[in-house]
Amino acid sequence: MLRHFWGTALAAELEYRGNFLVAALAALGGAAGSIFGISLLYQGGYQPGGWKYEEALLVLAAFLMLDGFAFTLLSPNLNRVVEQVQKGTLDFVLLKPMDSQFWLSFRTLSPWGLTDFVIGLGIWFFAGNRLELGISDYLVGFGLLAIAFVMLYSLWFIIGTSSIWFVKVANATEVLRALLEAGRFPMQAFPAAYRFIFTFVVPVAFLTTVPAEAALGRLTEQSLGLAFLIALGLLLFSRVFWRFALRSYTSASS
């Protein structure tokens, strides 16, 4: 099913190949601006939160890869949940002989977000090479990035699901993305109050800073286990929340 879904989506998107060039230029410009902003913080030998420049680049790389994942898969799928609830087209999804959450989450994709992911991956390896990371460090870091992907998907899906009760929640995902902008920088660079919010209210720290810390070998086994449990808990909650929300769904088309 995924091969069929994504093959159709790619065929449709590749009709406008000029979009790839535009997306690549936009991604390069955004990454250059972020690197320039981080470079300004490190003028005069200052190290925000005790993080070295190359270590901060790891955090930025994690953010770019996460943002690319969101633009490629989450945004084109989950942002449509609100529209489907409003128009009643969710009926047709629920009538299909397949899991509705799977259909809503993976029906299409936008390949233009892959440029952000590739740029982030390049920065990750560049910074890792400067920091002399080993293969095991990369593997642990990528493992935590996979956990971060699950967290972000779960949060996004939960927000989309709430549209069954609160129809006009389209801007909620934009608020989430705005909060994720803080993930460009190490959490230790923020004041204590912000670190608390970005760790326990909106888990931005687990999305970008924690994968970088894992690659740097700074996380304990307890912290790794906590990140895994949070991701698993959010994923399970998104599933239970969706099944619960469907009980309150009334078709807008009938």
N, C-alpha and C positions, 0 to 999 in steps of 0.2 A: 504493500500500500504506500509506503514512504517513497519507493522508487517511482510509482505512478504519480503521486502527489507532486513531488519535487521535480520530476521530469517535465510535467505539464507546466509548472510554475516557471521553470528555467526557459522553456520554449517561448512562453509569453513574454518574459522579461527581456530575452535576447532579441526581440524585435526592435528594441530601442537600445542599441549597443553604445550609442553616445552617452547614455547614462553612466556607463562604467567609467569613462574618462572623467566626467563631472564628479562622480563619487570619489574616484581616486585622488583628484586634485583637492577636493574638499577634505578628505581624510588626511592627506599630506599637510595641508594648511593647518588643520586642527592639531595634528601631532606636533608640528613645528612651533605653533603658538604655545602649546603646553610645555614643551621642552624649554622654550624661551622663558616662560613664567617660572619654571623650577630653577632655571639658571640664575634668575634675578634673586631668588631666595638665598642662593649660595654665594653671593658676592661678599667679598671681604672675609672669607673663611667661616661664615656662619653656617651651622648645621642644624636645621629645624628638628627638634626632638631627638637630636643626637644621631640622625641618619646621614650617612654619607651621600654624596651626589649620585653615585652609581646605584646605591640602595634605593634612593628615591625614584630612580628611573625604573626599577623593578616594579614599584607600586604603580607608576604611570603605565607601564606595559600591561600590567594586569587590568587596569581600568580600560585601556583601549581594546584589549581582547574581549572583555566583558561587554563593552559598548558595541563592538562588532557583532557579538552573539545576539544582543538585544535587537539590533537593527536588522539582522538577517532573519531571525526566527520569531522573536517575541512580538515585536511591534506589528509586523504584517498579519499576524494571527490573532493575538489576544486583544489588540485594539479594536478588532471587529466584533468582539462579543457584545459590546454596548450597542452597536448598530443593529446587530441581529436581534437583540432583545427589544429594541425600540420598534423595529419593523415587523417583528413576528417571524422572521426567517429562521429563527432558532428552531421553530417547529420542524423544518425539513431536516435539520441536523439530528434532532432527537428521534426522528422516524427512520434514520439510516440504520442498517444492520451492523453497526460497529459502535465502539465506545465513543460517546459524545465528547468527553474530555480529550481523548486522543485526536479526534477530528478537528476540534477547535484549536488545539495546540500545534498541530503539525500539517495543517491542510496546505499551506503555501510557504514560500520563503522569498526573501529579497537578496539576491547574491551580491548586491552592491555594498552591503555591510561587511563583506569579507575583506575589503580593503583595510578597514580599521583593524580587523583581527590580524591580518598579515603584517601590518606596520607594527602593531603591538608585539607580535611574536618576534619580529626583527629586533626591536628595542630590548626585549627580554633576553635574547641571546647575546646582544651586544653588551648589556650591563652584566650579564652572568659571566661572560668571558673576561671582562675587566675585574670582576670580583673573584675570578678563578673558581667558579662553582663546578662541582663534579656531576656526573650523570645521576647519581642518587639524589642530589639536591634539585636538579631539574625535575626528576620524576615526582618528588614530594611536592614541589611547587605546582606542577601541572595537576597533581591529584587534588590539591586544595582549590585550584581554579575550577576543576570539574564540580567540586562541592559548591563553589560560589555560583556556578551556572544554575545548579539545582535550586539554590536559595532564591536567586533573582527570578527564575521562572515561577516558583511557588508564590512569591510575593505578588508578582504581576497577575497571575491567574486568580489569586484571591481577590485582588482589587477588581478585576474584570467580572468575577462572579457576583460581587456585591451590586452590580447594575440590575440584577433581578429585582431588588428592592428599591435601590436608589438609581433610577435610570440614567440621570445625568452625572456620571462619574468619569466621563472621558478625560477630564483634566486631572484626575487623580493619578493616572500613570505619568503625566507630565511632571507632577509634583514629585513623584518617586524618582524620575530621571534627574530632576533638578537636585534632589538630595544626593543622588549618586555622584554628582559632579565633585562633591567633597572627596570622593575616592581617588582623585588624581594625586592627592598628597598623603603622606603617612599620617595616621591618626595621632601619633605622638606630637605632631606639629601643632595640634589644636589645643585650646584651653580645656581644662578638666570637664567643664559642663558639656562642651561639644563632644568630647570623647565619650561621655556617658550616653548621650543621645545617639551617636553614630555606632555605638556598640550594642546597647540594650533596647533602644526604641526602633531605630531603623538600622539593621546590621550592616552598615557600610564597611565597617572595619573588617568583617569577615569576608567581604567581597573582594577587596583589593589588598589591604595591608597584611592580612593574615596569610594569603598565598605567598607574598613576598617574604614575610618572616619565616615561613616554612622552608622556602628555598634557601634562606640564609642560615637555617639550622637554629633558629631562636625559639621555636615552639616546643613545649613539652608534650609528652604523650597525652596528658590530660587535656591540653588545649586542642590538640588534633581530634581527640575523641569528642570534645564539646562541639567543635565545628561540624563534625559528622552527624552528631545527634540533632543539632539545630536544623541542618539541611533535611535530614530524614523526617523530623517532626513537622517542618513546614510543608514538605511534600505530602505527607500523610494528611495533614490538616487541609491542604488544598483539595485533596480528593474527597474527604469527608464533608467539607464545606460545600463543594459542588453538588454532591448528592443531596445534602440538606436543602440547598437553595432551590433545586429543581422541584421540591415539594411545593414551593411558593410561586412557581412560574405559571403564569396564565398567558395564553397566546394573545398577542396584540393583533393578530390577523383574523380572529374568530369572534 
